[in-house]
Amino acid sequence: MRAKAPRLLVVAAFFVFGSFAAPAVFAQSDVFSKPATGDSRAELERSCAALSRSPVMRGSFTQRREIKKLGRSLVSSGRFALSRADGMLWDTRKPFPSAMALTDSRIVQTSGQGKKSVIDARENPSFQQFADTIRSVFSGDVDALFARFEVFFVSGPDGAWELGLIPKDATIKQAISSMRLSGKANVEGFVLLEPSGDTVTYRFADHSFSEALTDDERKLFSDR
């Protein structure tokens, strides 16, 4: 089944790698006042290189979406997998089971009943940029980040770091005002700010690494 990508899915595509709430050391930081130049760019490159140490990274996630207009929050949680070769997988367990696999060519959604729908990424150039950016972070390709975003970076005690991204593309700016990624040895948090003032925050934990996806994970990437 083919479907067009709703706006929220395009935003979620980046979370997959992202989709991160900042560690406490950065709770009051203003990363967007610190452009990634010179020494800070070198530190950013080292941090991204550390993230690319394994072909597949997995973990748990908790997402909190703050809807400013309604004054309420929506919370979901589950597992994620990020593969340099295949793409990113969100396996949501609560409040309702569903899965979303993202590659550089398509988005595959699987309902709790196993029904699949496929979105062709060529129909959505914004999604393609998200997918490319996610892969760039995971593969340590910092140059690709600078091509698509205004990039900001700060490091703190014990190897903690925070990355700020402001989209350059006008189309992406209609969905995302800015993003903040943070962590130490792994990406631990992600905060996305939308033009409406809504925010989406992810916490990542229980990181593990392997050489390849499992058979069950590959099935979720398949359009069959």
N, C-alpha and C positions, 0 to 999 in steps of 0.2 A: 504494500500500500504506500503510495507516494503522498506527501503532504508538504505544505509550505511551512517554513520555520516561523513560529510566533516570536515576538520580540523577546520574551523572557528566555526562550531557549538559546537565542543568540548570546544574551548576557551570560547564561549559565555555561555556555561553551567555554568561556575563558576560565570560569571557576574550576572547571574540571581540573585545571592544573594549578586546574587552580584553581580552580576556585581558590581570606585569612585574617583572623583577629590578631592584632599586634601583641607580642609578649609584654609583660608589665614594664620592662625596662624602657619601652617606647611609648608608654601610655600617654605621655604629655609631649611627645616629640612633634616637630613640625618638619617632616622629611621634605615637604615641597619647597622649603627655603634652602635646600642643599642640592644643587644640580650635581649630577654625576660627572665630574671632570677630574682630570689629573689622577691624584692618588685615590680618590673615592671611586673613580671608574675602575682602576686596577683592583680595588677591593671587591667591587661588584663582580668583576670577571672571575675572581677567585671563588666567590660564593656560588656563582652559577656553575663553575666547573665542579665544585663539590657535589652539586645536585645531580650531576650527570654520571655519577660513579657506577650506576647499575642500569641495565636495559629496562627493568620494570620496578616501579615503586608502588607500594600499596599502603593503605591505612584506613582509619575511620574518619568520618567527618560529621560535624554538626553545623547546620546552617540556620541562621536567624535573619529573617527579613523584617525590617522595621518599616511599616507603612505610615508615613508621616500624616497623610490626609486623614486616615482612619484612627490614628493613635493606637495602633495595635501591632503585635508581632506574630509572625508565623515561623514555626520551628520544625525542621526535619533533620533526619540523621540516617547514616548508613555507612557503606564502604565505598572506597574509590580505588582505581588502579590506573596508573599512568605508564604507558609503554612508548618508548621512543619510536619503535617501528610501526606500532598499530594505532596509537592515539590514546584517548582518555575514556574511562568508564566510570559513570556514577551509578551505583547500585543502592537506591534509596530503600530503607527498610521501614521507617516510620515518618509520618503517620500512616502512609499507604505504600505498599510495595510497588516499585517500578524501576526501570533501568534506562539509562541513556548512554550510548556509546558514540564517541565523536572521533572522526578521522579527518584527514585533509580533503576528503571528497564527499562525505555524507555524515548524517546524524541518524542513528538507528535507535528508535524508542521501543521498549518492550513493556507492556502493561503487566500488572500483577497476574492476569489470566494468561499471559504468554503471547498476546496479540502484538504484532510488530507493525510499525510504520517507519518509512524511510524518507528523509529529506535530502535532496541533492544539494550539496554545498555550492555548486556552481550557480544555483538560483539565488544565493545569498553571499555576495562578496564580503560583507562584514564578517560573516562567520568564518570565511576563509582566512581573514586576517587574524581572527582570534585563534584559530587552529594553528596557524603558522607561528604566532607569538608563543603559544603554549609549548610547542615543540622547541622553539628557540631557547626558552628558559631551561627546559629539561636537558637540552643538548649542549648548553653552555654557549650558545650563539648570541653573545651580547650585541653584536653589530645589528642584528635583526631588530632588537628592542629599540635601539636608537633610531632606526629607520621608520618605525611606526609610532613612537611615543616621545614625548619630552620625558627624560629619565632623571630621577632623583634618588640619592642613596645616602644612608648614614649607617655607621656601625657603632656598636656599644660594647659594654663589658662582656667577657666570656664568649666572644665571637658572635654575639647577637647582631642582627642586621635588619634594616627595613628598606624596602624598595618602593618608590612612588612612581606611578605612570600616569601621564595625561595624554589621551589620544590626540594625534595630529589630524586624523581623517575626520572631516565634518560629519559624515554619516555615522561613524561610531560615536561621536560626541553627542548625537541625539539620544543615545541609549546610556552612555557612561560619561560621567564628568571626570572621575579619577579612580585609581585603584591603588591600594597599599598592600604589599606582600611583606611578610616578616617571618623570621625564624632564626635558627642557629645552623646546626648540621643539616636540618631538613626545613622545608617550608611548614610553618606551624599556624600561620594565620593569613587571612585575606579579607580586606574590607573594600567594598565597591560602593561608590557614591553615584547616584543617578541624578539627572537634572531636576527631577521632581523633589529632591531632598530625601528620598527613600534611601536606605542603606541595606546592603546584604553583607553579612559577616559569616565567615567560615572559620572553624577551628579544626585543625588536623592533628591526629595523634596515632599512636600504635604503628608507626612506620615500619615497613619491612621491605626487603629487596630480593629480586630473583632475576634469572636470565631470560624468562619467557612467561607469557600469560598461561593460565591454566586452561584446560579444555572448556570448563564452564564459562570462563571469561571470553574465550574466543567465540562461543556460541552467541553471546550477547553482541559481539561486533558483527556477526553475520546477519544478512538481510533475509535469511530463510528461517 
